[in-house]
Amino acid sequence: MSHNELYAVTLGGKGSSLSSSSVYATATGQAQIRIDSSALDRLSSTPSLKQKITIPEFLTLEETRAFLTVLLNKLLLCNSSKQFPLWISESLNSNRKSFQFEEEFDVTKDEHSLLINNECSAVLGVSSVLEYQSAVLSVFADVAAAFSCEALKADVTVFNLMDSGDGHSSKEEVAVASDMRTLLNGSKFVGKEKVPSIVKIRKVHGIIRKNVKSVHSTMRVELNSCHKLGEIELGSEHDVCTVLLPLAMALRELGEFSFARAQSNLSAIGSEDLKSSIGEIFGKQCPTDASLISSFNESLHLYSGRVYDKFAHEINVLFRLVWKIVAWELVTAYAVLEAADLNEKIGNVRENGETSKVDKKKKKAVLGKGTSSILALIKDRLQSEKKSDAENSRLLETWVADFLSFLDLAKLEFNEFLLKVKDVLESNESRRLPKLPKGTRDFSKEQMTIRKEAFSVIEEVFERHGATALDTPVFELRETLMGKYGEDSKLIYDLADQGGEQLSLRYDLTVPFARFVAMNGLPSLKRYQIAKVYRRDNPSKGRYREFYQCDFDIAGPSENMAADFEVVRVLTELLEELKIGDFEIKLNHRKLLDGMMQICGVPPEKFRTICSSIDKLDKQPFEQIRKEMVEEKGLTAETADRIGTFVKDKGHPLTLLSKLKQEGSAFLENAGSMDALNELEILFNTLDKSKRLDRVVFDLSLARGLDYYTGVIFEAVFKGEAQVGSIAAGGRYDNLIGMFGSKQVSAVGVSLGIERVFVIKEQQLKDQNQVIRPNKTDVLVSILGNDVTLAGELVGELWDAGVKAEFLVNKRRQKHFDHAKDSKIPWMILVGEKEIKDGTVQLKHLEAGSDVKYDIPRETFVEELRKRLNP
């Protein structure tokens, strides 16, 4: 390649910055250095010292060129002479093969200091090469792994991972899964083989991507940082190597799993001769997992000894081993998929001159749309070289050498191939599939089954207590929602102006319920509602922006604490009948909180904002909450400490209540607190008689932040392994309905966050290895042939009789059994030519085994099936 074909990397220009890709391009001779004229004009220092350039002897030529590129950029960023930068630039552009300089150079004092302490530039140079190479590897490894999936007929359902929207899924793993789906889209090669090294692709490749991003973030800063040359960046090499260490671990793991897939690919080659021949070359040329461990251990040793330049170099050695292994993975997968063509082209793969035989008549399966495009690129490249007559009968070793040479990262030809691979990934139709907004989720058929069962339980409990169903609009007038949620009002979704009305998505179901009662002038109502609500929150595990709430509310006059008791009782029934496991209900009283605020000396205008801080005590230590109350919300340290003595109290309801009502208690001197304690005494005693008090914990730190609560407040917390936080909450809100301009109507209610219950239920099923049956189909009507009218006749009779049935028309017998098995359908009505001729149907009980069958007259098959469905 001539120099006029190279592109230029400009250094020193205003606003210009050096990137790892530019360092790599100059390191591999794919780019020339150009110093911006404005940078030369700025350099004015006069050399006053003599100094040799000492290049670490362990650096490769490529690493040395990277080192000099970084060194040159550092000189241009800071105060230097003109002579030295120009000399480095000319040396790099001369494409010389050696940089061991014996002569001394005229340098400034600052340049002298930099050259003596050259470890930082060496680390940055090698790390730049590593960053670029690892980014390329993250793409190349996916390609090789995709071909392995097809070569091994692997189960690729692991790549069905989608962004759950709750902030819990690894973005990198989701991206890997997306790329693998793109590559394998439409493939008929992938199958149902469970291959451990395939299952690990998503996680291992995701970690590589994550670490490459981390290295990139660090390198972007360190490559372009400017310090006085006399003040060497002593921490830079350490900072860079700190992010290189996790990359080294990820490289080793990727190499180990890629090696395992390459070995599996070898075993899958159909031709014994081809398998033996490639296996022999593989054994001689492919690095082993033992070599990976040795290189990684050496890098650990160097890191521990803080020999950072050698450490970076050793990771580059490790990288080259991994790259060779991944290249071999692609070679072996290619050999599996193209065995027939490979034997035909190579011809004599055995020393005795006999040609291997592969069944060419066997119809080729279809590769994925992505892998088939890439396979064509590889074939074109391998066939593009002109060969002499002698080479037409080339040996397998030559073909392997050509393949591996093509996969040389430093060659421009490979870069062109890589760009085309990226085009395949970015232009493939599966890439254009829509994605979910953050904080939302789709429910698959299995998840919908769980959800329907949960809703059925919830509705049964609500209706058991006499509640009637209600539905309200998904959006409300903004004025309806504002001023009801305290600090959480910022989480309300506002809609664009529509017809002059300011609208917002509902934040909960309680305020719309209060608006309904007020608008219709209802004196009382016991209702339930199961519907979606929306919050502009930060997604996390179990926390969504769109989610269901299941609300039960009682509005209207009642005996003191009677409605409060029933609502708490409903909550205990819900959680017990949903069978989620152990839980507790934390309970407090808003008037008790307000009394505590008064006793501690909190100004009335700060009651709600301080309650909002206290409510975080289940997630943060009191010291952190104290800091927030004092530094951000303006409380005195003494007041904050007094609050601390109260909010740490929690325990058995009647025990703690007795303590708070003892003579000398500060609460007895506050009228609001006394009312609260008396109401809680009624509530606790009633729950005790109803055998539900053991589920309740009296907790003075519970301070629900919603502005509309006026009495009892409570929150249910799951105590199992799944960390989902609060799963239900509620309380009394006597003033909310009156806020809409009507008369005051007292009310109390509870809201169950069903999404978090789903998380718990899904984890339970996963832990118990339970399989969800998403349909209720009792029987599959299977027509062996293409007679749709017969299928319509038979299944129509079943539907008319109220039997849950599906039908399938297909000539292949196995298709019917596969469908029944996948859908877990227990019975099958099978009709083929014999049954049509005899006027019968064959009834199979699949759950009892495919051999259990009954020949039944066509006229009575519905009645016979119903007898067996309902014995």
TORMAR-891442 format. One record per residue (C-alpha): x, z, y. Coordinates in steps of 0.25 Angstrom, whole numbers, plus 5000, padded with zeros to 4 digits. Last residue first. Example, Ala and Ser with C-alpha at 12.3 -4.5 7.8 and 13.67 -1.06 7.14 Angstrom:
TORMAR-891442
505550294996/504950314982/
END
This chain:
TORMAR-891442
473951374846/473951324861/475051204861/474851184846/473351174847/473451084859/474350984852/473350974841/472150954851/472950844858/473450774845/472050764839/471750614840/473150564838/473250634824/474350734824/475750724817/476450854819/477950884822/478950994821/480250914819/480550914834/480751064834/479751184836/479851164851/479651014849/478251034843/478050884839/476650814838/476650674832/475450594836/474550524827/473750394825/474650344814/475150214821/475350284834/476050404827/476950304820/477350224832/477750354840/476950464846/477550604849/476750714855/477850824858/477750974860/478651084866/479051004879/480451064884/480550964895/481950924890/481550934875/480250854877/481050744885/482150744874/481150734863/480450614870/481750544873/482150554858/481050474853/481450354861/480350254863/479850324876/478450374882/478450514886/477250604889/477050744895/476050844891/475350974896/474050984888/472750994896/471950914886/471850794896/473350804897/473550794882/472550674881/473350604892/474650624885/474150544873/473450434881/474550414891/475650414880/474850304873/474750224885/476250244888/476650174875/478150154876/478650204863/478750344857/477650414865/477950564867/476850654872/477650774876/476950914875/476751044881/477251014895/477451144903/478651094912/479951154917/480351234905/481451324910/482651354901/483051494899/484551524898/484351674901/485351674913/484751534918/483351584917/483651714925/484451634935/483251544938/482351664939/483251734949/483351604958/481951584957/481651724962/482551694974/481651574976/480351654975/480651734987/479451834986/478751874999/477952005000/476852045009/476152145018/475152125029/474452195040/473452115049/473652125064/472552055072/472851905075/473951855085/474951795075/475751925076/474652005070/474951945056/476351995057/476052135061/475852205048/477052145040/477252225028/478352185018/479052075010/480152035002/480551954989/481751904982/482851964990/484251934987/484551824977/485851874970/485451844955/485951954947/484752044947/484252134957/483252044964/482752104978/481352124983/481152154997/480252255004/479652285018/478552395021/478052395035/478052305047/478752175043/478552055053/480052045058/480652005045/481952065043/481652155030/482352285032/482752335018/483852435021/482952555019/482752525004/481652584996/481852514982/480652464975/480552414960/480352554955/479152574964/478252474956/477552564946/476252554954/476252704957/477652684962/477252574971/476152654977/477052774979/478052684986/477052614995/476452744999/477752815002/478152685009/477052695019/477352845022/478852805024/478452685034/477552775042/478652875043/479652775047/478652725059/478552865064/479952905064/480453045063/480153045047/481152925046/482353015051/482253095038/482253245041/481253285030/481253185019/480353055021/481552965019/482053035007/480653025000/480652875003/481952864997/481452924984/480152854984/480752714986/481952734977/483152694985/483752644998/484452715010/485652635015/484752585027/484652725033/486052765035/486452625039/485452635051/486152755056/487452675056/486852555063/486352655074/487752715076/488452585076/487552545088/486652425086/486852295093/486452185083/487652115081/488752215081/487952345077/486952285068/487852185062/488952285059/487952375053/487552265043/488952235039/489252385037/487852395029/488352305019/487652165018/486652095008/485652205006/485952265020/485452135026/484052195030/484752295039/485252185048/483752125049/483252265052/484252275063/483652145069/482252205067/482452345074/483352285085/482252295096/481852435092/483252485095/483952545083/484152695084/484252735070/482952805069/482252685076/482852585066/482452675054/481052685059/481052535060/481552525046/480552625041/479452545048/479952415041/479752485028/480752475016/480752415002/481752354992/481052294980/481952284968/482252184957/482652164943/482252044935/481651914940/480351934931/479451854940/478451964935/479252074940/479652014954/478151974957/477652114952/478552184961/478252104973/476752124971/476952274970/477652264984/476452184989/475452284983/476152404989/476252345003/474752315002/474352454999/475352515009/474252585017/472852535012/472652385016/472352305028/472652155028/473752055023/474352065009/475451965007/476151894994/477151794997/477951704988/479051634995/479651504992/480951444997/481551355007/482751395015/483351465002/483951594998/484151614983/485651584984/485951554998/485351465009/485551505024/484151525030/483251425037/482051485030/480851415024/479651465016/479051405003/477651454997/477051554988/475951624996/475151754992/473951814999/473251945002/472451925015/471852015025/471152015039/471251865040/471151805054/471551665049/472751645058/473251795056/473151785041/473851645041/474951685051/475251805042/475351715030/476251615038/477151735042/477251785028/477551655021/479051645025/479851565035/478851455037/479351325042/479251315057/478451245067/478451215082/477151135085/477151015094/476850905084/478050945075/479251005081/480351015071/480151125061/480851265062/481351335050/481351485052/482751555049/482951595063/481651685062/482451775052/482951865063/481551915065/480551845055/479151845063/479551805077/479351655074/478451615062/477151585068/477851525081/478451425073/477151365068/477151375053/477751285042/477551285027/476051305030/475251415023/474751445009/473951555003/473751614989/472851734987/473351874983/472551964974/473652044968/473651964955/473751834963/475051874969/475651914955/475051784949/475651704960/477051754958/477051734943/476551584945/477551564956/478651614947/478251524936/478151404945/479551434951/480151444937/479551314933/479951254946/481451294943/481351214930/480751094937/481851094948/481551164961/482251104973/482951194982/483151224997/484151305005/484951185009/484151055010/484150984996/484850854994/484450714993/484950614983/485950514990/487050554981/486250514969/486250374975/487750354974/488350324988/489150454990/489750474976/489950324974/490650314988/491550434984/491950364972/492250234980/493150324989/493850384977/494150244972/494750204985/495550334985/496050294971/496550164975/497250234987/498150304977/498450454978/497250504969/497750424957/496550394949/496950244947/498250294941/497450374931/496650254927/497850164926/498650264918/497450274909/497450124907/498950114905/498850224894/497750154887/498650034885/498549904892/498149774885/497849714898/499249764903/500049664896/499149554902/499549614916/498449694923/497849684936/497249814941/495849814944/495349854931/495550004933/495050004947/493749924943/493550024932/493750144940/492750084951/491750054940/491850194934/491550244948/490250174949/489850214935/490150354939/489250364951/488050294944/488250374932/488650304919/487750224911/487850224896/488650104889/487950044877/488650054864/489149914860/490549934864/490750044853/492250074855/493350024847/494750054850/495749934848/496849934838/498249914843/498950014835/499350094847/497850124850/497250094864/497249944862/496149894871/496249954884/495149874890/494249874878/494550024875/494250064889/492949984889/492450054877/492850194882/492250184896/491550314897/492450394888/493750334894/493150354908/492950494905/494450504901/494950434913/494050524923/494550654916/495950604917/495850584932/495250724933/496550774925/497450694934/496850754946/496950894941/498450884938/498650824952/497850944958/498751044951/499950974957/499250984971/498951134968/500451144965/500851084979/499851184986/500551294979/501951244982/501651244996/500951384995/502051464989/501251584991/501751644978/500251664973/500051524977/501251474970/500751544957/499351494958/499851354960/500651374947/499451424940/498651304944/499751204939/499851274926/498251284924/498151134927/499251104917/498551184907/497251104910/498050974906/498550864914/498250724908/499350634904/499750664890/498550714884/497650614892/498550494886/498250544872/496850564875/496750424880/497250374867/496450464858/495150444865/495350294866/495550294851/494450384848/493450294856/492250374861/493050454872/492250594872/493450674868/494250624880/493150654890/493150794885/494650804888/494450744902/493250844904/494150964901/495250914910/494250904921/493851044918/495251094919/495551004932/494351054939/494751194936/496251174941/495751104953/494851224957/495951324955/496851244964/495751224975/495551374975/497051394978/497051284988/496151364998/497151474998/498351374999/497851325012/497751465019/499051505013/499751375019/499051395032/499451545034/500851525039/500451425049/501751405055/501951465069/503151385074/502351255073/501351305082/500051295075/499051185073/498051175062/497751035057/498051045042/497651185041/496251165046/495851045038/496651105026/495751235025/494451155025/494951055016/495451165006/494051225006/493351095004/494251064992/493951194986/492451174987/492651034981/493451084969/492451204967/491351094966/492151014955/492251144947/490751184948/490151044946/491151004935/490951134927/489751074918/490650954915/491751034909/490751114901/490150984895/488751004890/488350864885/487050824889/487250684894/487950604905/488250454901/486850404906/487350424921/486250394931/486950484942/488350534936/489150514949/488050554958/487750674950/489150714949/489250704965/488050794966/488550894956/489850904964/489150924977/488251034971/489551094966/490151084980/488951144987/488951264978/487551304976/487151434983/486751384996/485251394992/485051234993/485151224978/486151104980/485951024967/486651044954/486250934944/487650924941/487651024930/486650924923/487850844919/487750854904/488950774899/489050644892/490550674891/490950544898/489850544908/490150684913/491650644912/491350534922/490750634931/491950724930/492950614934/492050574946/491950724950/493450744949/493650624958/492850684969/493450824969/494750764966/494750684980/494450814987/495650884979/496550764983/496250784998/496450934997/497650934989/498350834998/498050915010/498551045002/499850975000/500050955015/499551085019/500451165009/501651085014/501251095028/501151255026/502451255018/503251195029/503851315036/505251265039/504651135044/503651205053/504651295060/505551175062/504451095068/504251215078/505651215082/505651065084/506250965074/507450875072/507450845058/508450875047/508850775036/508650795021/507150755020/506450755007/505250665010/505250564999/504450444995/504350385009/503050325014/503650295028/502350355034/502650495030/504050485035/503650425048/502650535051/503650645048/504650585057/503550565068/503150715067/504650755068/505050675080/503850705089/504150855091/503150955088/502051045094/500851055084/499850975078/500850855076/501850945069/500650995060/500250855057/501650815053/501750935043/500450895037/500950755034/502250805029/501650895019/500650785014/501850685013/502550795005/501350814996/501350674992/502750664990/502650794981/502950924986/503851014977/505050994986/504451064998/504850975010/505851025019/505950945032/507350975038/507551045052/508351025064/507951095077/507651065092/506650955091/505950925105/504450955106/503550845112/502450815103/501150785111/501450635112/501650625097/500250685095/499650585105/500250475097/499550505085/500450515073/500150415062/500350455047/500150355036/499050355025/498950335011/500350385008/499950494999/500250605008/499750525020/498350515014/498450655009/498650715023/497550625028/496550675017/497050815020/496650805035/497450795048/496750815061/496550725073/495950785086/497050725095/498050645086/499150715079/499050645065/498450505062/498350475047/498550325046/497950225036/498850155026/498650005023/499649965033/500650055026/500649965013/500050005000/
END
